[in-house]
Amino acid sequence: MANRIGGTPPTKSKGIDMDRRTFMQSAAATAALTGLASAQNRSPNDRVTVCVMGVRGRGGNLLNNFASLADVDVKYVCDIDENVLGSRVEQTEAKTGRKPQGIADYRRALDDKNVDAIVAGTPDHWHALPTIHTCQAGKDVYVEKPDGHNIIEGRTMVAAMKKHSRIVQLGTQARSGIFQADAMKYLAEGKLGKVRFAKAWESSKQGSIGNPPDSDPPKGVDYDTWLGAAPKRAFNPKRFHGNWRWFFDYGTGDLGNDGVHRLDVARWALETAVAAEGKKLPSIPHAVSAHGGKYYFDDAQEWPDTMMVTYDYPGYLLTYEMRVWNRYPLHGESEGAAVHGDAGYVVIGNRGWRAYDERGKLVKEDTGVYQDVGHAQNFIDCMRTRKKPAADLETVGHPSSLLCHLGNLAWRVGRTVNFDPGTYTCGGDAEANALMTRTEYRKPWVLPRISEV
């Protein structure tokens, strides 16, 4: 595939860590439904070369997904944890018959003119800079959700994508889903009547992480680079692999972890149902409020384990409910989304969807699986066509991520926030505006200003 490098990559330093929690695996047969079969017929020379970075948890799934695509070469595997890197290189070689290079610094791949894209499965605080640097290097990006550690990071990622005309896919796999698309088709037919309300929820049980003491980093881990732009602090095993998401410095809580999937589907469903009425849902709510806290776990976690967020659009309401200490379902789904009209409602879960009439009678249903591999293929296909991918960062990924960031922001300030998309501020609310980005980015991992990207 012709490389589209343009611009100069940033100066190099050490590698970065990239641990992600496993989400869901789609069946191999499902991939064939979304384009893998056609990939088998492509010329061997018509291949896409990628670097996959952050390959322990969720990133390990991404590595496996992209390595399974017939038209993709994984040339580099990148991680700052040597204990992870070697095994992932071996696994990829066993799967593909080609041994990738193991590297600790993703910018080595940006220097390679044969690399077409970076696939980032890194922690939230390492989503923005690799995306921005890769766009500046003239390459495309697949990055896990949410779109950054905070609102300004997400906005800067969008600015870099637009300035350098790049394809950027966010890892919200439902946007490539077959059963989700069928649900949206049903909603587009106006079957729910007058729609004014949608909700998303999360009740997948988590566990306590305890309160362990600080310790030395494991051997083979470049902990300083793992911290990146975050403040320098002592290593703690529960602020690292897997559990980083529960801390303000690195993650966005479960609202930004699993909640972004639920809110993305709920927003998509509400937008589709409203369009069936000949109306348009505003792109951003005008007011966001949040309540909750650490009501259940007595441990080191900082983000809430119990939370309710309300997104007030002019004429429409969207809510998000989080209880990460129980498994029992809501509307038959432990995690899902629903949209309500005066003629019925639709529930969308991880394995299918159901439609009910105004009296609560089931009238239609369908099942399926998440399109994990299909979402990766959609990205590769759009790299060729230069069409917007299913979870395009600007039009899908950032708006849905913004809901998560605004919900967290409203919870932290303890009051309703009014976000102005024109100024990208919360008006005169100085405390809220300060939380839209980091107080300070630790050098050399400084977020560029929008005019610089």
RAJOHU-V289353 format. One record per pair of residues at least 4 apart in sequence whose ideal C-beta (glycine too) atoms are under 6 Angstrom apart, sorted by the first residue. I is the first residue (numbers start at 0). J is the second residue. D is the distance in Angstrom with one decimal. If there is no record, write none. Layout:
I | J | D
I | J | D
//
This chain:
0 | 47 | 5.1
0 | 115 | 5.4
2 | 112 | 5.4
2 | 115 | 5.9
3 | 137 | 4.9
4 | 112 | 5.7
4 | 136 | 5.8
4 | 137 | 3.8
5 | 137 | 3.6
6 | 135 | 4.4
6 | 137 | 5.8
8 | 106 | 5.4
8 | 109 | 4.1
8 | 136 | 4.6
9 | 132 | 5.5
11 | 104 | 5.8
11 | 106 | 5.0
13 | 221 | 5.1
13 | 224 | 4.2
14 | 79 | 4.0
14 | 103 | 2.8
14 | 104 | 4.4
14 | 221 | 5.7
14 | 224 | 5.7
15 | 79 | 5.4
15 | 125 | 5.4
15 | 224 | 5.1
16 | 79 | 4.4
16 | 80 | 5.9
16 | 225 | 3.6
17 | 52 | 5.5
17 | 53 | 1.6
17 | 58 | 5.0
17 | 78 | 5.7
17 | 120 | 5.6
17 | 121 | 3.6
18 | 55 | 4.2
18 | 56 | 4.9
18 | 240 | 4.5
18 | 241 | 6.0
19 | 56 | 4.1
19 | 57 | 2.4
19 | 58 | 4.8
19 | 120 | 4.6
19 | 143 | 6.0
20 | 56 | 5.0
20 | 57 | 5.6
21 | 56 | 5.9
21 | 60 | 5.9
23 | 369 | 4.5
24 | 371 | 6.0
25 | 29 | 4.6
25 | 368 | 4.9
25 | 369 | 5.2
25 | 370 | 5.6
25 | 371 | 4.2
25 | 372 | 5.5
26 | 368 | 5.7
29 | 368 | 5.3
30 | 35 | 4.4
30 | 372 | 3.9
30 | 373 | 5.8
31 | 35 | 5.1
31 | 36 | 4.7
33 | 370 | 5.8
33 | 373 | 3.1
33 | 376 | 5.6
34 | 376 | 4.4
34 | 380 | 5.9
35 | 376 | 5.9
38 | 69 | 4.3
38 | 70 | 4.5
39 | 69 | 5.1
41 | 45 | 4.8
41 | 70 | 5.1
46 | 70 | 5.3
46 | 72 | 5.3
47 | 71 | 5.1
47 | 115 | 5.0
47 | 379 | 5.4
48 | 72 | 4.8
48 | 74 | 5.0
48 | 113 | 5.4
48 | 114 | 5.2
48 | 115 | 5.2
49 | 65 | 5.9
49 | 73 | 5.8
49 | 116 | 4.8
49 | 118 | 5.5
50 | 75 | 3.7
50 | 77 | 5.8
50 | 108 | 3.5
50 | 114 | 5.7
50 | 117 | 5.3
51 | 61 | 6.0
51 | 62 | 4.5
51 | 73 | 5.9
51 | 76 | 5.7
51 | 118 | 4.4
52 | 77 | 3.8
52 | 105 | 4.6
52 | 119 | 5.4
53 | 58 | 3.9
53 | 119 | 6.0
53 | 120 | 4.2
53 | 121 | 3.5
54 | 58 | 4.3
54 | 59 | 5.0
54 | 62 | 4.9
54 | 76 | 5.8
54 | 78 | 5.1
54 | 87 | 4.5
55 | 59 | 5.8
55 | 83 | 4.6
57 | 120 | 5.0
57 | 143 | 6.0
58 | 120 | 2.3
61 | 118 | 5.5
61 | 120 | 4.5
62 | 87 | 6.0
64 | 371 | 5.8
64 | 372 | 4.9
64 | 375 | 4.6
65 | 71 | 5.2
65 | 118 | 5.7
65 | 375 | 5.4
66 | 73 | 5.1
66 | 91 | 5.3
66 | 94 | 5.1
66 | 95 | 5.3
68 | 376 | 6.0
73 | 91 | 5.5
73 | 99 | 4.9
74 | 99 | 5.7
75 | 99 | 5.7
75 | 100 | 5.1
75 | 102 | 5.4
75 | 108 | 4.5
76 | 87 | 5.1
76 | 88 | 5.3
76 | 99 | 4.8
76 | 101 | 5.4
77 | 102 | 4.9
77 | 105 | 4.9
78 | 83 | 5.0
78 | 84 | 4.5
79 | 103 | 5.3
79 | 221 | 4.1
79 | 224 | 5.4
79 | 225 | 5.7
80 | 220 | 5.1
81 | 219 | 3.4
82 | 219 | 5.0
84 | 101 | 4.7
88 | 99 | 5.8
88 | 101 | 4.5
91 | 95 | 5.9
91 | 99 | 5.3
92 | 98 | 4.1
102 | 107 | 4.9
105 | 129 | 5.6
108 | 114 | 4.9
109 | 136 | 4.2
116 | 138 | 5.5
116 | 139 | 4.3
117 | 129 | 6.0
117 | 133 | 4.4
117 | 140 | 5.5
118 | 141 | 4.5
119 | 129 | 5.0
119 | 142 | 4.4
120 | 143 | 5.3
121 | 125 | 3.7
122 | 243 | 5.0
122 | 249 | 5.4
123 | 148 | 5.0
123 | 250 | 5.0
123 | 251 | 5.3
124 | 148 | 4.5
124 | 227 | 5.9
124 | 229 | 5.6
124 | 249 | 4.5
125 | 227 | 5.7
126 | 142 | 5.4
126 | 147 | 5.2
127 | 147 | 4.3
127 | 152 | 3.8
127 | 156 | 5.5
128 | 132 | 5.9
129 | 133 | 6.0
130 | 140 | 5.0
130 | 142 | 5.1
130 | 156 | 4.8
131 | 159 | 4.4
131 | 452 | 5.8
133 | 138 | 4.9
133 | 140 | 4.9
134 | 159 | 4.1
134 | 160 | 5.5
134 | 163 | 4.4
134 | 165 | 4.5
139 | 165 | 5.4
139 | 166 | 4.2
139 | 382 | 5.2
140 | 167 | 4.6
141 | 168 | 4.7
141 | 378 | 4.9
143 | 170 | 4.2
144 | 169 | 5.4
144 | 170 | 5.0
144 | 171 | 5.4
144 | 259 | 4.8
145 | 251 | 5.7
145 | 255 | 4.5
145 | 259 | 5.0
145 | 400 | 3.8
145 | 403 | 5.3
146 | 153 | 4.0
146 | 156 | 5.7
146 | 169 | 5.9
146 | 396 | 5.1
146 | 397 | 5.2
146 | 400 | 4.0
147 | 152 | 3.0
147 | 153 | 4.1
147 | 156 | 5.8
148 | 152 | 5.3
149 | 436 | 5.2
150 | 404 | 4.7
150 | 435 | 4.3
151 | 435 | 5.3
151 | 436 | 3.8
153 | 397 | 5.1
153 | 400 | 5.4
155 | 449 | 5.7
157 | 392 | 5.8
157 | 393 | 5.0
157 | 397 | 5.2
158 | 449 | 4.6
158 | 452 | 5.0
159 | 452 | 4.1
160 | 165 | 4.9
160 | 167 | 4.6
160 | 392 | 5.5
162 | 452 | 5.7
166 | 381 | 5.3
166 | 382 | 5.3
167 | 392 | 4.0
168 | 378 | 4.1
168 | 388 | 4.3
168 | 390 | 5.4
169 | 390 | 4.4
169 | 392 | 5.6
169 | 396 | 3.0
171 | 260 | 6.0
171 | 263 | 4.8
171 | 390 | 4.7
172 | 369 | 5.1
172 | 370 | 5.5
172 | 371 | 5.3
172 | 374 | 4.3
173 | 179 | 4.8
173 | 264 | 5.2
174 | 389 | 4.0
174 | 390 | 4.2
175 | 370 | 4.1
175 | 373 | 4.8
175 | 374 | 4.0
175 | 377 | 4.8
175 | 389 | 4.5
176 | 370 | 4.6
177 | 367 | 5.4
178 | 351 | 5.6
178 | 365 | 5.2
178 | 367 | 3.2
181 | 365 | 5.5
182 | 347 | 5.3
182 | 352 | 4.1
183 | 271 | 4.8
185 | 190 | 6.0
186 | 268 | 5.9
186 | 271 | 4.5
186 | 272 | 4.6
187 | 271 | 5.4
187 | 275 | 5.3
189 | 275 | 3.9
191 | 272 | 5.5
191 | 340 | 3.0
191 | 342 | 5.4
191 | 343 | 5.1
192 | 340 | 4.4
192 | 341 | 4.5
192 | 342 | 3.0
193 | 340 | 5.7
193 | 341 | 4.8
194 | 272 | 4.0
194 | 273 | 6.0
194 | 340 | 3.9
195 | 315 | 5.6
196 | 316 | 5.1
196 | 339 | 4.6
197 | 265 | 4.6
197 | 268 | 5.9
197 | 269 | 3.9
197 | 317 | 5.0
197 | 338 | 4.3
198 | 318 | 4.5
198 | 337 | 5.5
199 | 261 | 3.5
199 | 262 | 4.8
199 | 265 | 4.0
199 | 319 | 4.8
199 | 336 | 4.6
200 | 320 | 4.3
200 | 329 | 5.2
201 | 257 | 5.2
201 | 258 | 5.5
201 | 261 | 5.9
201 | 321 | 4.7
201 | 334 | 4.9
202 | 322 | 4.7
202 | 325 | 5.4
202 | 333 | 5.1
203 | 333 | 5.5
203 | 334 | 5.3
204 | 325 | 5.9
204 | 326 | 4.8
205 | 323 | 4.2
207 | 296 | 4.9
207 | 298 | 4.6
208 | 237 | 4.7
208 | 242 | 5.1
208 | 298 | 5.0
208 | 299 | 5.8
208 | 300 | 6.0
209 | 298 | 5.4
210 | 298 | 5.8
210 | 299 | 5.0
211 | 236 | 5.8
211 | 237 | 5.4
213 | 233 | 4.1
213 | 235 | 4.9
216 | 220 | 4.7
216 | 222 | 3.9
216 | 234 | 4.4
222 | 234 | 5.5
227 | 444 | 4.6
228 | 440 | 4.2
228 | 441 | 5.2
228 | 444 | 4.0
229 | 248 | 4.3
229 | 249 | 6.0
237 | 242 | 4.7
237 | 299 | 5.5
238 | 246 | 5.6
243 | 249 | 4.2
243 | 250 | 5.5
244 | 250 | 3.4
244 | 256 | 5.2
245 | 300 | 4.0
245 | 302 | 5.4
246 | 250 | 5.8
246 | 301 | 5.2
247 | 301 | 5.2
251 | 255 | 2.5
251 | 403 | 6.0
252 | 302 | 2.9
253 | 257 | 5.6
253 | 258 | 5.9
253 | 321 | 5.8
253 | 323 | 5.3
254 | 258 | 4.0
254 | 403 | 4.9
254 | 406 | 5.4
254 | 407 | 5.7
255 | 259 | 5.7
255 | 403 | 4.4
258 | 262 | 5.8
258 | 319 | 6.0
258 | 403 | 5.8
259 | 263 | 5.9
259 | 399 | 5.9
259 | 403 | 5.0
261 | 334 | 6.0
261 | 336 | 5.3
262 | 266 | 5.9
262 | 319 | 5.8
262 | 399 | 5.8
262 | 402 | 4.9
263 | 399 | 3.9
264 | 336 | 4.2
264 | 347 | 5.4
265 | 336 | 3.8
266 | 399 | 5.9
268 | 338 | 4.2
269 | 280 | 5.9
269 | 338 | 5.4
270 | 280 | 4.5
272 | 338 | 5.3
273 | 278 | 4.9
273 | 280 | 4.6
281 | 312 | 5.1
282 | 398 | 5.9
283 | 420 | 4.9
284 | 310 | 4.0
284 | 311 | 5.5
284 | 312 | 4.8
286 | 311 | 4.2
286 | 415 | 5.4
286 | 417 | 5.4
287 | 310 | 5.6
287 | 405 | 4.5
287 | 409 | 4.7
287 | 416 | 5.4
288 | 309 | 5.0
288 | 409 | 5.5
288 | 415 | 4.2
289 | 308 | 4.5
289 | 406 | 5.1
289 | 409 | 4.1
289 | 410 | 3.8
290 | 307 | 5.3
291 | 303 | 4.4
291 | 305 | 4.8
291 | 306 | 3.4
291 | 307 | 5.9
292 | 303 | 5.2
293 | 304 | 5.6
294 | 305 | 4.3
295 | 304 | 4.8
295 | 324 | 4.3
296 | 300 | 5.9
296 | 304 | 5.1
304 | 323 | 5.1
304 | 324 | 5.8
305 | 322 | 5.8
306 | 321 | 4.2
307 | 320 | 5.5
308 | 319 | 4.3
308 | 406 | 3.9
309 | 318 | 5.3
310 | 317 | 4.1
326 | 333 | 5.8
328 | 332 | 5.2
328 | 333 | 4.8
330 | 337 | 5.8
330 | 346 | 4.5
332 | 348 | 3.7
335 | 347 | 5.9
335 | 348 | 4.2
336 | 347 | 4.9
337 | 344 | 5.8
337 | 346 | 4.7
338 | 345 | 5.5
339 | 344 | 4.3
342 | 357 | 5.2
343 | 355 | 5.3
343 | 356 | 4.6
343 | 357 | 5.4
344 | 355 | 5.4
345 | 354 | 4.9
346 | 353 | 5.0
347 | 352 | 4.4
350 | 366 | 5.8
351 | 365 | 5.5
351 | 366 | 3.7
351 | 367 | 5.9
352 | 365 | 5.8
353 | 361 | 6.0
353 | 364 | 4.3
354 | 362 | 5.3
354 | 363 | 4.2
355 | 359 | 5.3
355 | 361 | 5.7
356 | 360 | 4.9
356 | 362 | 5.2
370 | 374 | 5.3
377 | 388 | 5.5
377 | 389 | 4.9
378 | 388 | 5.4
381 | 386 | 5.3
381 | 388 | 4.2
387 | 391 | 4.1
390 | 395 | 4.8
390 | 396 | 5.3
391 | 395 | 5.1
392 | 396 | 4.3
392 | 397 | 5.7
393 | 397 | 6.0
396 | 400 | 6.0
397 | 401 | 6.0
401 | 405 | 6.0
405 | 418 | 5.9
408 | 431 | 5.8
408 | 434 | 5.1
409 | 416 | 4.8
411 | 434 | 5.8
412 | 430 | 5.3
412 | 431 | 5.2
416 | 425 | 4.8
416 | 431 | 4.9
417 | 426 | 5.6
418 | 425 | 5.6
419 | 424 | 5.7
419 | 426 | 5.8
424 | 432 | 5.3
425 | 431 | 3.9
425 | 432 | 5.4
440 | 445 | 4.5
440 | 446 | 5.3
447 | 451 | 4.0
447 | 452 | 5.2
//
